Amino acid sequence: IILDFDLLGKDTTTFLNHFGPYNEKYVGQKNIVFIYYLTAGCLNGKVNEQADKSWIRFVFNEDSVLEEIPNVIGVE
């Protein structure tokens, strides 16, 4: 999706137009991180924090620009 829609170097608004809402967001001093759950167990319409889940993180620089494609899918 990132390559097909030329999202590298694009801002968070453009990214969200293609990926939709994130599951979690972290704002640091030098970046913004959107986390999307790929699989997660839910309970009563919310993510069950006790269940296993896999996720992918997209990191945007301090100018809110995506500079690289993530190469890791996390599992907890």
N, C-alpha and C positions, 0 to 999 in steps of 0.2 A: 504494500500500500504506500509506504514511504517513497519508494522509487517510482512507482507508477504515477503517483500524483505530485512528484517533485517536491516533497515536503522538507527535504534538507535545506536549511537556510531560511525556512519560513517561520512565522511567529505562531504563538500559541492559539490565536483565534483561527487561523487557517488550519492548524493541526486539528483542533476540536471540531471543525466543520466536517472533517473526514472520519475521525475516530469516535466522536461523540463524548458524552460525559465520562470522566475518570472516576475511579473508585476512591482514590485518595490523592491528596495534593500536599506537597511540602514546599515551603518557601524558605530558602536560605538567603544568606547575604549575597551570594554570587550565582545562585541558580534557582530554578523552579523545577520540581519533579512531579510528573503525573504518573500514578500507578494504576494499571488496569489489571484486574483479576481475570485470568484465563479460565480457571475453574475454582470454585469455592463452594463449600457447604453452607447452606442458608438455614436459618431457623426463624420462623415468624417474620419473613420478609426482609431480614437483615443477615449480613454475613456472620456466620458462627465463628467467632474468633478461636474457638477450641478445635475447629476442623482443619484438615490440611487444605492448603490452597497453593495455586501457582500464579505467578504474576510477572509482568514485564514493566520496567521503569523507563520512562522517556525523560531525559534531562535536557532542560533548556538553559541557555546561558543567561547572564545578567541582563541581556537585551531581549529576553524572552524568545530566543531563536534556537531551533533544533539544529545541533551541529553534527550529530552522529546517530547511526542506527544502533540500537541496543544489540549486543551479541550474547546476552545471557537471559534465560528465563529462570526466575527464582522459584524455589519450592520450599514451603515451610510446613 
